[in-house]
Amino acid sequence: LQFFTMKAPLVCASVFHSYDPGHKLRMEHTHCYSCHGDAGHYHYDTTPDSVAYEGWFTAAEKIYRIDEI
């Protein structure tokens, strides 16, 4: 696993679960990309005092697990 600092702005797709019904889900998972070539998984912020986030989320009615570990 390697960690890198990426430049803003980033566009990210995130999933948050409040419950795992036995599918071995990650409780949170985020993929990011940018127009300037940065991309990858988000793990944590290296500048928590200066970063700003904007997000839109909705609740899912179903969970589909593909390729269960």
PDB file of N, CA, C, O and CB in Angstrom:
ATOM      1  N   LEU A   1       0.849  -1.175   0.000  1.00  0.00           N
ATOM      2  CA  LEU A   1       0.000   0.000   0.000  1.00  0.00           C
ATOM      3  C   LEU A   1       0.892   1.234   0.000  1.00  0.00           C
ATOM      4  O   LEU A   1       1.803   1.349   0.820  1.00  0.00           O
ATOM      5  CB  LEU A   1      -0.965   0.000   1.221  1.00  0.00           C
ATOM      6  N   GLN A   2       0.629   2.148  -0.916  1.00  0.00           N
ATOM      7  CA  GLN A   2       1.404   3.383  -0.993  1.00  0.00           C
ATOM      8  C   GLN A   2       0.472   4.568  -0.797  1.00  0.00           C
ATOM      9  O   GLN A   2      -0.685   4.525  -1.218  1.00  0.00           O
ATOM     10  CB  GLN A   2       2.156   3.490  -2.348  1.00  0.00           C
ATOM     11  N   PHE A   3       0.968   5.627  -0.161  1.00  0.00           N
ATOM     12  CA  PHE A   3       0.183   6.826   0.083  1.00  0.00           C
ATOM     13  C   PHE A   3       0.803   7.995  -0.658  1.00  0.00           C
ATOM     14  O   PHE A   3       2.026   8.128  -0.704  1.00  0.00           O
ATOM     15  CB  PHE A   3       0.084   7.127   1.589  1.00  0.00           C
ATOM     16  N   PHE A   4      -0.041   8.849  -1.241  1.00  0.00           N
ATOM     17  CA  PHE A   4       0.402  10.020  -1.979  1.00  0.00           C
ATOM     18  C   PHE A   4      -0.461  11.209  -1.591  1.00  0.00           C
ATOM     19  O   PHE A   4      -1.621  11.047  -1.212  1.00  0.00           O
ATOM     20  CB  PHE A   4       0.344   9.771  -3.504  1.00  0.00           C
ATOM     21  N   THR A   5       0.103  12.390  -1.685  1.00  0.00           N
ATOM     22  CA  THR A   5      -0.671  13.612  -1.519  1.00  0.00           C
ATOM     23  C   THR A   5      -1.155  14.038  -2.892  1.00  0.00           C
ATOM     24  O   THR A   5      -0.359  14.161  -3.823  1.00  0.00           O
ATOM     25  CB  THR A   5       0.170  14.743  -0.835  1.00  0.00           C
ATOM     26  N   MET A   6      -2.460  14.265  -3.026  1.00  0.00           N
ATOM     27  CA  MET A   6      -3.044  14.658  -4.310  1.00  0.00           C
ATOM     28  C   MET A   6      -3.460  16.120  -4.266  1.00  0.00           C
ATOM     29  O   MET A   6      -3.780  16.659  -3.206  1.00  0.00           O
ATOM     30  CB  MET A   6      -4.255  13.765  -4.661  1.00  0.00           C
ATOM     31  N   LYS A   7      -3.450  16.746  -5.426  1.00  0.00           N
ATOM     32  CA  LYS A   7      -3.813  18.156  -5.531  1.00  0.00           C
ATOM     33  C   LYS A   7      -5.311  18.305  -5.783  1.00  0.00           C
ATOM     34  O   LYS A   7      -5.930  17.480  -6.455  1.00  0.00           O
ATOM     35  CB  LYS A   7      -3.012  18.838  -6.655  1.00  0.00           C
ATOM     36  N   ALA A   8      -5.874  19.366  -5.232  1.00  0.00           N
ATOM     37  CA  ALA A   8      -7.288  19.696  -5.470  1.00  0.00           C
ATOM     38  C   ALA A   8      -7.428  20.346  -6.833  1.00  0.00           C
ATOM     39  O   ALA A   8      -6.455  20.893  -7.353  1.00  0.00           O
ATOM     40  CB  ALA A   8      -7.843  20.637  -4.359  1.00  0.00           C
ATOM     41  N   PRO A   9      -8.589  20.303  -7.413  1.00  0.00           N
ATOM     42  CA  PRO A   9      -9.796  19.643  -6.916  1.00  0.00           C
ATOM     43  C   PRO A   9      -9.818  18.169  -7.292  1.00  0.00           C
ATOM     44  O   PRO A   9      -9.212  17.748  -8.277  1.00  0.00           O
ATOM     45  CB  PRO A   9     -11.041  20.335  -7.460  1.00  0.00           C
ATOM     46  N   LEU A  10     -10.526  17.403  -6.486  1.00  0.00           N
ATOM     47  CA  LEU A  10     -10.741  15.979  -6.732  1.00  0.00           C
ATOM     48  C   LEU A  10     -12.237  15.709  -6.812  1.00  0.00           C
ATOM     49  O   LEU A  10     -13.033  16.362  -6.136  1.00  0.00           O
ATOM     50  CB  LEU A  10     -10.081  15.112  -5.619  1.00  0.00           C
ATOM     51  N   VAL A  11     -12.604  14.763  -7.625  1.00  0.00           N
ATOM     52  CA  VAL A  11     -13.981  14.270  -7.668  1.00  0.00           C
ATOM     53  C   VAL A  11     -13.937  12.861  -7.093  1.00  0.00           C
ATOM     54  O   VAL A  11     -13.135  12.032  -7.525  1.00  0.00           O
ATOM     55  CB  VAL A  11     -14.587  14.292  -9.147  1.00  0.00           C
ATOM     56  N   CYS A  12     -14.796  12.596  -6.124  1.00  0.00           N
ATOM     57  CA  CYS A  12     -14.738  11.303  -5.441  1.00  0.00           C
ATOM     58  C   CYS A  12     -16.100  10.627  -5.406  1.00  0.00           C
ATOM     59  O   CYS A  12     -17.137  11.288  -5.359  1.00  0.00           O
ATOM     60  CB  CYS A  12     -14.212  11.478  -4.023  1.00  0.00           C
ATOM     61  N   ALA A  13     -16.080   9.320  -5.429  1.00  0.00           N
ATOM     62  CA  ALA A  13     -17.279   8.506  -5.243  1.00  0.00           C
ATOM     63  C   ALA A  13     -17.098   7.739  -3.941  1.00  0.00           C
ATOM     64  O   ALA A  13     -16.175   6.935  -3.803  1.00  0.00           O
ATOM     65  CB  ALA A  13     -17.523   7.529  -6.464  1.00  0.00           C
ATOM     66  N   SER A  14     -17.981   7.993  -2.995  1.00  0.00           N
ATOM     67  CA  SER A  14     -17.856   7.396  -1.661  1.00  0.00           C
ATOM     68  C   SER A  14     -19.061   6.535  -1.329  1.00  0.00           C
ATOM     69  O   SER A  14     -20.172   6.782  -1.798  1.00  0.00           O
ATOM     70  CB  SER A  14     -17.686   8.482  -0.601  1.00  0.00           C
ATOM     71  N   VAL A  15     -18.819   5.524  -0.512  1.00  0.00           N
ATOM     72  CA  VAL A  15     -19.878   4.669   0.010  1.00  0.00           C
ATOM     73  C   VAL A  15     -19.689   4.587   1.521  1.00  0.00           C
ATOM     74  O   VAL A  15     -18.584   4.329   1.999  1.00  0.00           O
ATOM     75  CB  VAL A  15     -19.855   3.237  -0.655  1.00  0.00           C
ATOM     76  N   PHE A  16     -20.759   4.804   2.262  1.00  0.00           N
ATOM     77  CA  PHE A  16     -20.753   4.669   3.720  1.00  0.00           C
ATOM     78  C   PHE A  16     -21.850   3.685   4.107  1.00  0.00           C
ATOM     79  O   PHE A  16     -22.984   3.802   3.641  1.00  0.00           O
ATOM     80  CB  PHE A  16     -20.964   6.058   4.429  1.00  0.00           C
ATOM     81  N   HIS A  17     -21.520   2.717   4.955  1.00  0.00           N
ATOM     82  CA  HIS A  17     -22.507   1.747   5.431  1.00  0.00           C
ATOM     83  C   HIS A  17     -22.698   1.948   6.925  1.00  0.00           C
ATOM     84  O   HIS A  17     -21.733   2.198   7.648  1.00  0.00           O
ATOM     85  CB  HIS A  17     -22.063   0.280   5.117  1.00  0.00           C
ATOM     86  N   SER A  18     -23.925   1.843   7.386  1.00  0.00           N
ATOM     87  CA  SER A  18     -24.189   1.898   8.819  1.00  0.00           C
ATOM     88  C   SER A  18     -24.377   0.499   9.402  1.00  0.00           C
ATOM     89  O   SER A  18     -24.462   0.325  10.618  1.00  0.00           O
ATOM     90  CB  SER A  18     -25.424   2.753   9.098  1.00  0.00           C
ATOM     91  N   TYR A  19     -24.440  -0.501   8.510  1.00  0.00           N
ATOM     92  CA  TYR A  19     -24.699  -1.871   8.951  1.00  0.00           C
ATOM     93  C   TYR A  19     -24.192  -2.832   7.875  1.00  0.00           C
ATOM     94  O   TYR A  19     -24.373  -2.584   6.683  1.00  0.00           O
ATOM     95  CB  TYR A  19     -26.226  -2.099   9.233  1.00  0.00           C
ATOM     96  N   ASP A  20     -23.567  -3.910   8.289  1.00  0.00           N
ATOM     97  CA  ASP A  20     -23.140  -4.959   7.361  1.00  0.00           C
ATOM     98  C   ASP A  20     -23.971  -6.207   7.638  1.00  0.00           C
ATOM     99  O   ASP A  20     -23.808  -6.833   8.685  1.00  0.00           O
ATOM    100  CB  ASP A  20     -21.604  -5.261   7.504  1.00  0.00           C
ATOM    101  N   PRO A  21     -24.863  -6.580   6.713  1.00  0.00           N
ATOM    102  CA  PRO A  21     -25.714  -7.751   6.933  1.00  0.00           C
ATOM    103  C   PRO A  21     -25.004  -9.079   6.661  1.00  0.00           C
ATOM    104  O   PRO A  21     -25.647 -10.056   6.279  1.00  0.00           O
ATOM    105  CB  PRO A  21     -26.937  -7.655   6.061  1.00  0.00           C
ATOM    106  N   GLY A  22     -23.687  -9.120   6.855  1.00  0.00           N
ATOM    107  CA  GLY A  22     -22.937 -10.354   6.670  1.00  0.00           C
ATOM    108  C   GLY A  22     -22.248 -10.482   5.327  1.00  0.00           C
ATOM    109  O   GLY A  22     -21.846 -11.583   4.952  1.00  0.00           O
ATOM    110  N   HIS A  23     -22.099  -9.388   4.589  1.00  0.00           N
ATOM    111  CA  HIS A  23     -21.461  -9.409   3.269  1.00  0.00           C
ATOM    112  C   HIS A  23     -19.978  -9.035   3.303  1.00  0.00           C
ATOM    113  O   HIS A  23     -19.356  -8.923   2.246  1.00  0.00           O
ATOM    114  CB  HIS A  23     -22.186  -8.470   2.345  1.00  0.00           C
ATOM    115  N   LYS A  24     -19.402  -8.840   4.482  1.00  0.00           N
ATOM    116  CA  LYS A  24     -17.997  -8.426   4.637  1.00  0.00           C
ATOM    117  C   LYS A  24     -17.739  -7.104   3.912  1.00  0.00           C
ATOM    118  O   LYS A  24     -16.773  -6.977   3.160  1.00  0.00           O
ATOM    119  CB  LYS A  24     -17.044  -9.523   4.098  1.00  0.00           C
ATOM    120  N   LEU A  25     -18.605  -6.131   4.143  1.00  0.00           N
ATOM    121  CA  LEU A  25     -18.492  -4.824   3.498  1.00  0.00           C
ATOM    122  C   LEU A  25     -17.454  -3.960   4.193  1.00  0.00           C
ATOM    123  O   LEU A  25     -17.249  -4.081   5.401  1.00  0.00           O
ATOM    124  CB  LEU A  25     -19.844  -4.113   3.489  1.00  0.00           C
ATOM    125  N   ARG A  26     -16.806  -3.096   3.443  1.00  0.00           N
ATOM    126  CA  ARG A  26     -16.018  -2.025   4.051  1.00  0.00           C
ATOM    127  C   ARG A  26     -17.027  -0.981   4.507  1.00  0.00           C
ATOM    128  O   ARG A  26     -17.927  -0.626   3.747  1.00  0.00           O
ATOM    129  CB  ARG A  26     -14.938  -1.415   3.041  1.00  0.00           C
ATOM    130  N   MET A  27     -16.896  -0.490   5.720  1.00  0.00           N
ATOM    131  CA  MET A  27     -17.885   0.454   6.232  1.00  0.00           C
ATOM    132  C   MET A  27     -17.792   1.810   5.547  1.00  0.00           C
ATOM    133  O   MET A  27     -18.769   2.559   5.530  1.00  0.00           O
ATOM    134  CB  MET A  27     -17.715   0.624   7.726  1.00  0.00           C
ATOM    135  N   GLU A  28     -16.658   2.132   4.993  1.00  0.00           N
ATOM    136  CA  GLU A  28     -16.526   3.321   4.139  1.00  0.00           C
ATOM    137  C   GLU A  28     -15.478   3.028   3.088  1.00  0.00           C
ATOM    138  O   GLU A  28     -14.516   2.302   3.336  1.00  0.00           O
ATOM    139  CB  GLU A  28     -16.143   4.596   4.971  1.00  0.00           C
ATOM    140  N   HIS A  29     -15.674   3.603   1.903  1.00  0.00           N
ATOM    141  CA  HIS A  29     -14.736   3.370   0.807  1.00  0.00           C
ATOM    142  C   HIS A  29     -14.875   4.511  -0.191  1.00  0.00           C
ATOM    143  O   HIS A  29     -15.989   4.878  -0.564  1.00  0.00           O
ATOM    144  CB  HIS A  29     -14.992   1.987   0.119  1.00  0.00           C
ATOM    145  N   THR A  30     -13.750   5.074  -0.625  1.00  0.00           N
ATOM    146  CA  THR A  30     -13.783   6.228  -1.524  1.00  0.00           C
ATOM    147  C   THR A  30     -12.751   6.083  -2.632  1.00  0.00           C
ATOM    148  O   THR A  30     -11.598   5.734  -2.378  1.00  0.00           O
ATOM    149  CB  THR A  30     -13.538   7.522  -0.744  1.00  0.00           C
ATOM    150  N   HIS A  31     -13.170   6.351  -3.853  1.00  0.00           N
ATOM    151  CA  HIS A  31     -12.295   6.437  -5.023  1.00  0.00           C
ATOM    152  C   HIS A  31     -12.310   7.879  -5.502  1.00  0.00           C
ATOM    153  O   HIS A  31     -13.372   8.499  -5.554  1.00  0.00           O
ATOM    154  CB  HIS A  31     -12.748   5.452  -6.164  1.00  0.00           C
ATOM    155  N   CYS A  32     -11.144   8.427  -5.854  1.00  0.00           N
ATOM    156  CA  CYS A  32     -11.042   9.813  -6.328  1.00  0.00           C
ATOM    157  C   CYS A  32     -10.333   9.871  -7.674  1.00  0.00           C
ATOM    158  O   CYS A  32      -9.528   9.004  -8.014  1.00  0.00           O
ATOM    159  CB  CYS A  32     -10.297  10.684  -5.300  1.00  0.00           C
ATOM    160  N   TYR A  33     -10.652  10.913  -8.427  1.00  0.00           N
ATOM    161  CA  TYR A  33      -9.936  11.193  -9.675  1.00  0.00           C
ATOM    162  C   TYR A  33      -9.950  12.696  -9.899  1.00  0.00           C
ATOM    163  O   TYR A  33     -10.674  13.428  -9.225  1.00  0.00           O
ATOM    164  CB  TYR A  33     -10.578  10.437 -10.892  1.00  0.00           C
ATOM    165  N   SER A  34      -9.144  13.148 -10.851  1.00  0.00           N
ATOM    166  CA  SER A  34      -9.066  14.578 -11.158  1.00  0.00           C
ATOM    167  C   SER A  34      -8.821  14.766 -12.646  1.00  0.00           C
ATOM    168  O   SER A  34      -8.450  13.827 -13.352  1.00  0.00           O
ATOM    169  CB  SER A  34      -7.949  15.265 -10.332  1.00  0.00           C
ATOM    170  N   CYS A  35      -9.029  15.972 -13.107  1.00  0.00           N
ATOM    171  CA  CYS A  35      -8.740  16.314 -14.506  1.00  0.00           C
ATOM    172  C   CYS A  35      -7.241  16.479 -14.741  1.00  0.00           C
ATOM    173  O   CYS A  35      -6.794  16.486 -15.888  1.00  0.00           O
ATOM    174  CB  CYS A  35      -9.475  17.600 -14.903  1.00  0.00           C
ATOM    175  N   HIS A  36      -6.456  16.613 -13.659  1.00  0.00           N
ATOM    176  CA  HIS A  36      -5.012  16.816 -13.797  1.00  0.00           C
ATOM    177  C   HIS A  36      -4.208  15.533 -13.565  1.00  0.00           C
ATOM    178  O   HIS A  36      -2.990  15.595 -13.394  1.00  0.00           O
ATOM    179  CB  HIS A  36      -4.551  17.885 -12.828  1.00  0.00           C
ATOM    180  N   GLY A  37      -4.874  14.373 -13.558  1.00  0.00           N
ATOM    181  CA  GLY A  37      -4.139  13.111 -13.546  1.00  0.00           C
ATOM    182  C   GLY A  37      -4.009  12.409 -12.211  1.00  0.00           C
ATOM    183  O   GLY A  37      -3.531  11.275 -12.177  1.00  0.00           O
ATOM    184  N   ASP A  38      -4.411  13.030 -11.103  1.00  0.00           N
ATOM    185  CA  ASP A  38      -4.364  12.349  -9.808  1.00  0.00           C
ATOM    186  C   ASP A  38      -5.579  11.434  -9.677  1.00  0.00           C
ATOM    187  O   ASP A  38      -6.686  11.798 -10.075  1.00  0.00           O
ATOM    188  CB  ASP A  38      -4.317  13.376  -8.635  1.00  0.00           C
ATOM    189  N   ALA A  39      -5.362  10.253  -9.120  1.00  0.00           N
ATOM    190  CA  ALA A  39      -6.467   9.313  -8.915  1.00  0.00           C
ATOM    191  C   ALA A  39      -6.055   8.273  -7.887  1.00  0.00           C
ATOM    192  O   ALA A  39      -4.866   8.015  -7.698  1.00  0.00           O
ATOM    193  CB  ALA A  39      -6.878   8.631 -10.249  1.00  0.00           C
ATOM    194  N   GLY A  40      -7.034   7.679  -7.225  1.00  0.00           N
ATOM    195  CA  GLY A  40      -6.751   6.607  -6.280  1.00  0.00           C
ATOM    196  C   GLY A  40      -7.799   6.511  -5.197  1.00  0.00           C
ATOM    197  O   GLY A  40      -8.862   7.125  -5.284  1.00  0.00           O
ATOM    198  N   HIS A  41      -7.488   5.725  -4.165  1.00  0.00           N
ATOM    199  CA  HIS A  41      -8.364   5.573  -3.014  1.00  0.00           C
ATOM    200  C   HIS A  41      -8.082   6.692  -2.017  1.00  0.00           C
ATOM    201  O   HIS A  41      -6.937   7.117  -1.862  1.00  0.00           O
ATOM    202  CB  HIS A  41      -8.175   4.183  -2.352  1.00  0.00           C
ATOM    203  N   TYR A  42      -9.111   7.160  -1.354  1.00  0.00           N
ATOM    204  CA  TYR A  42      -8.954   8.137  -0.281  1.00  0.00           C
ATOM    205  C   TYR A  42      -8.861   7.374   1.031  1.00  0.00           C
ATOM    206  O   TYR A  42      -9.695   6.511   1.307  1.00  0.00           O
ATOM    207  CB  TYR A  42     -10.140   9.167  -0.259  1.00  0.00           C
ATOM    208  N   HIS A  43      -7.850   7.685   1.846  1.00  0.00           N
ATOM    209  CA  HIS A  43      -7.713   7.039   3.148  1.00  0.00           C
ATOM    210  C   HIS A  43      -7.897   8.027   4.291  1.00  0.00           C
ATOM    211  O   HIS A  43      -8.637   7.737   5.232  1.00  0.00           O
ATOM    212  CB  HIS A  43      -6.357   6.369   3.259  1.00  0.00           C
ATOM    213  N   TYR A  44      -7.257   9.165   4.240  1.00  0.00           N
ATOM    214  CA  TYR A  44      -7.433  10.201   5.256  1.00  0.00           C
ATOM    215  C   TYR A  44      -6.829  11.484   4.728  1.00  0.00           C
ATOM    216  O   TYR A  44      -6.056  11.471   3.770  1.00  0.00           O
ATOM    217  CB  TYR A  44      -6.781   9.792   6.617  1.00  0.00           C
ATOM    218  N   ASP A  45      -7.186  12.596   5.359  1.00  0.00           N
ATOM    219  CA  ASP A  45      -6.711  13.892   4.900  1.00  0.00           C
ATOM    220  C   ASP A  45      -5.409  14.259   5.593  1.00  0.00           C
ATOM    221  O   ASP A  45      -5.271  14.078   6.802  1.00  0.00           O
ATOM    222  CB  ASP A  45      -7.765  14.970   5.147  1.00  0.00           C
ATOM    223  N   THR A  46      -4.459  14.774   4.830  1.00  0.00           N
ATOM    224  CA  THR A  46      -3.174  15.196   5.403  1.00  0.00           C
ATOM    225  C   THR A  46      -3.198  16.651   5.854  1.00  0.00           C
ATOM    226  O   THR A  46      -2.263  17.110   6.511  1.00  0.00           O
ATOM    227  CB  THR A  46      -2.055  14.994   4.389  1.00  0.00           C
ATOM    228  N   THR A  47      -4.261  17.385   5.507  1.00  0.00           N
ATOM    229  CA  THR A  47      -4.403  18.791   5.917  1.00  0.00           C
ATOM    230  C   THR A  47      -5.802  19.026   6.490  1.00  0.00           C
ATOM    231  O   THR A  47      -6.565  19.810   5.926  1.00  0.00           O
ATOM    232  CB  THR A  47      -4.141  19.750   4.714  1.00  0.00           C
ATOM    233  N   PRO A  48      -6.155  18.367   7.593  1.00  0.00           N
ATOM    234  CA  PRO A  48      -7.525  18.452   8.103  1.00  0.00           C
ATOM    235  C   PRO A  48      -7.961  19.850   8.539  1.00  0.00           C
ATOM    236  O   PRO A  48      -9.161  20.123   8.585  1.00  0.00           O
ATOM    237  CB  PRO A  48      -7.674  17.526   9.253  1.00  0.00           C
ATOM    238  N   ASP A  49      -7.028  20.738   8.859  1.00  0.00           N
ATOM    239  CA  ASP A  49      -7.403  22.085   9.293  1.00  0.00           C
ATOM    240  C   ASP A  49      -7.696  23.033   8.140  1.00  0.00           C
ATOM    241  O   ASP A  49      -8.275  24.097   8.359  1.00  0.00           O
ATOM    242  CB  ASP A  49      -6.314  22.664  10.141  1.00  0.00           C
ATOM    243  N   SER A  50      -7.310  22.677   6.915  1.00  0.00           N
ATOM    244  CA  SER A  50      -7.502  23.608   5.798  1.00  0.00           C
ATOM    245  C   SER A  50      -8.340  23.047   4.654  1.00  0.00           C
ATOM    246  O   SER A  50      -8.574  23.750   3.671  1.00  0.00           O
ATOM    247  CB  SER A  50      -6.172  24.021   5.264  1.00  0.00           C
ATOM    248  N   VAL A  51      -8.792  21.817   4.754  1.00  0.00           N
ATOM    249  CA  VAL A  51      -9.547  21.201   3.663  1.00  0.00           C
ATOM    250  C   VAL A  51     -11.039  21.522   3.786  1.00  0.00           C
ATOM    251  O   VAL A  51     -11.550  21.744   4.884  1.00  0.00           O
ATOM    252  CB  VAL A  51      -9.329  19.675   3.654  1.00  0.00           C
ATOM    253  N   ALA A  52     -11.719  21.541   2.655  1.00  0.00           N
ATOM    254  CA  ALA A  52     -13.175  21.717   2.634  1.00  0.00           C
ATOM    255  C   ALA A  52     -13.774  20.638   1.743  1.00  0.00           C
ATOM    256  O   ALA A  52     -13.248  20.349   0.668  1.00  0.00           O
ATOM    257  CB  ALA A  52     -13.574  23.151   2.127  1.00  0.00           C
ATOM    258  N   TYR A  53     -14.866  20.048   2.187  1.00  0.00           N
ATOM    259  CA  TYR A  53     -15.550  18.999   1.432  1.00  0.00           C
ATOM    260  C   TYR A  53     -16.958  19.456   1.088  1.00  0.00           C
ATOM    261  O   TYR A  53     -17.580  20.217   1.830  1.00  0.00           O
ATOM    262  CB  TYR A  53     -15.589  17.674   2.232  1.00  0.00           C
ATOM    263  N   GLU A  54     -17.446  18.984  -0.040  1.00  0.00           N
ATOM    264  CA  GLU A  54     -18.844  19.166  -0.399  1.00  0.00           C
ATOM    265  C   GLU A  54     -19.330  17.818  -0.906  1.00  0.00           C
ATOM    266  O   GLU A  54     -18.703  17.226  -1.784  1.00  0.00           O
ATOM    267  CB  GLU A  54     -19.039  20.310  -1.479  1.00  0.00           C
ATOM    268  N   GLY A  55     -20.420  17.333  -0.375  1.00  0.00           N
ATOM    269  CA  GLY A  55     -20.880  16.005  -0.774  1.00  0.00           C
ATOM    270  C   GLY A  55     -22.381  15.916  -0.890  1.00  0.00           C
ATOM    271  O   GLY A  55     -23.121  16.643  -0.227  1.00  0.00           O
ATOM    272  N   TRP A  56     -22.819  15.004  -1.749  1.00  0.00           N
ATOM    273  CA  TRP A  56     -24.243  14.699  -1.914  1.00  0.00           C
ATOM    274  C   TRP A  56     -24.392  13.199  -1.742  1.00  0.00           C
ATOM    275  O   TRP A  56     -23.734  12.425  -2.437  1.00  0.00           O
ATOM    276  CB  TRP A  56     -24.796  15.178  -3.319  1.00  0.00           C
ATOM    277  N   PHE A  57     -25.230  12.791  -0.843  1.00  0.00           N
ATOM    278  CA  PHE A  57     -25.420  11.374  -0.562  1.00  0.00           C
ATOM    279  C   PHE A  57     -26.910  11.060  -0.479  1.00  0.00           C
ATOM    280  O   PHE A  57     -27.729  11.937  -0.205  1.00  0.00           O
ATOM    281  CB  PHE A  57     -24.704  10.974   0.750  1.00  0.00           C
ATOM    282  N   THR A  58     -27.243   9.814  -0.716  1.00  0.00           N
ATOM    283  CA  THR A  58     -28.618   9.341  -0.568  1.00  0.00           C
ATOM    284  C   THR A  58     -28.582   7.925  -0.011  1.00  0.00           C
ATOM    285  O   THR A  58     -27.585   7.218  -0.155  1.00  0.00           O
ATOM    286  CB  THR A  58     -29.387   9.389  -1.930  1.00  0.00           C
ATOM    287  N   ALA A  59     -29.654   7.527   0.612  1.00  0.00           N
ATOM    288  CA  ALA A  59     -29.725   6.180   1.185  1.00  0.00           C
ATOM    289  C   ALA A  59     -30.104   5.162   0.111  1.00  0.00           C
ATOM    290  O   ALA A  59     -30.953   5.425  -0.740  1.00  0.00           O
ATOM    291  CB  ALA A  59     -30.743   6.137   2.347  1.00  0.00           C
ATOM    292  N   ALA A  60     -29.466   4.007   0.166  1.00  0.00           N
ATOM    293  CA  ALA A  60     -29.770   2.921  -0.775  1.00  0.00           C
ATOM    294  C   ALA A  60     -30.852   2.019  -0.189  1.00  0.00           C
ATOM    295  O   ALA A  60     -30.976   1.884   1.028  1.00  0.00           O
ATOM    296  CB  ALA A  60     -28.492   2.094  -1.103  1.00  0.00           C
ATOM    297  N   GLU A  61     -31.620   1.415  -1.063  1.00  0.00           N
ATOM    298  CA  GLU A  61     -32.644   0.475  -0.624  1.00  0.00           C
ATOM    299  C   GLU A  61     -32.148  -0.966  -0.640  1.00  0.00           C
ATOM    300  O   GLU A  61     -32.703  -1.811   0.063  1.00  0.00           O
ATOM    301  CB  GLU A  61     -33.872   0.603  -1.497  1.00  0.00           C
ATOM    302  N   LYS A  62     -31.108  -1.266  -1.432  1.00  0.00           N
ATOM    303  CA  LYS A  62     -30.575  -2.617  -1.543  1.00  0.00           C
ATOM    304  C   LYS A  62     -29.054  -2.567  -1.587  1.00  0.00           C
ATOM    305  O   LYS A  62     -28.465  -1.554  -1.966  1.00  0.00           O
ATOM    306  CB  LYS A  62     -31.132  -3.326  -2.797  1.00  0.00           C
ATOM    307  N   ILE A  63     -28.423  -3.673  -1.193  1.00  0.00           N
ATOM    308  CA  ILE A  63     -26.974  -3.832  -1.292  1.00  0.00           C
ATOM    309  C   ILE A  63     -26.703  -5.066  -2.144  1.00  0.00           C
ATOM    310  O   ILE A  63     -27.269  -6.132  -1.902  1.00  0.00           O
ATOM    311  CB  ILE A  63     -26.306  -3.958   0.128  1.00  0.00           C
ATOM    312  N   TYR A  64     -25.839  -4.917  -3.136  1.00  0.00           N
ATOM    313  CA  TYR A  64     -25.396  -6.036  -3.962  1.00  0.00           C
ATOM    314  C   TYR A  64     -23.901  -6.203  -3.756  1.00  0.00           C
ATOM    315  O   TYR A  64     -23.135  -5.267  -3.987  1.00  0.00           O
ATOM    316  CB  TYR A  64     -25.738  -5.807  -5.474  1.00  0.00           C
ATOM    317  N   ARG A  65     -23.478  -7.376  -3.326  1.00  0.00           N
ATOM    318  CA  ARG A  65     -22.054  -7.646  -3.143  1.00  0.00           C
ATOM    319  C   ARG A  65     -21.585  -8.489  -4.320  1.00  0.00           C
ATOM    320  O   ARG A  65     -22.106  -9.580  -4.550  1.00  0.00           O
ATOM    321  CB  ARG A  65     -21.774  -8.369  -1.777  1.00  0.00           C
ATOM    322  N   ILE A  66     -20.608  -7.990  -5.063  1.00  0.00           N
ATOM    323  CA  ILE A  66     -20.045  -8.702  -6.202  1.00  0.00           C
ATOM    324  C   ILE A  66     -18.632  -9.124  -5.833  1.00  0.00           C
ATOM    325  O   ILE A  66     -17.865  -8.318  -5.305  1.00  0.00           O
ATOM    326  CB  ILE A  66     -20.056  -7.818  -7.496  1.00  0.00           C
ATOM    327  N   ASP A  67     -18.279 -10.365  -6.100  1.00  0.00           N
ATOM    328  CA  ASP A  67     -16.929 -10.865  -5.861  1.00  0.00           C
ATOM    329  C   ASP A  67     -16.582 -10.830  -4.377  1.00  0.00           C
ATOM    330  O   ASP A  67     -15.566 -10.251  -3.990  1.00  0.00           O
ATOM    331  CB  ASP A  67     -15.913 -10.049  -6.656  1.00  0.00           C
ATOM    332  N   GLU A  68     -17.416 -11.443  -3.550  1.00  0.00           N
ATOM    333  CA  GLU A  68     -17.198 -11.445  -2.108  1.00  0.00           C
ATOM    334  C   GLU A  68     -15.883 -12.118  -1.757  1.00  0.00           C
ATOM    335  O   GLU A  68     -15.528 -13.149  -2.329  1.00  0.00           O
ATOM    336  CB  GLU A  68     -18.352 -12.143  -1.394  1.00  0.00           C
ATOM    337  N   ILE A  69     -15.170 -11.533  -0.822  1.00  0.00           N
ATOM    338  CA  ILE A  69     -13.869 -12.046  -0.378  1.00  0.00           C
ATOM    339  C   ILE A  69     -14.081 -13.233   0.537  1.00  0.00           C
ATOM    340  O   ILE A  69     -13.113 -13.817   1.025  1.00  0.00           O
ATOM    341  CB  ILE A  69     -13.049 -10.947   0.343  1.00  0.00           C
TER     342      ILE A  69
END
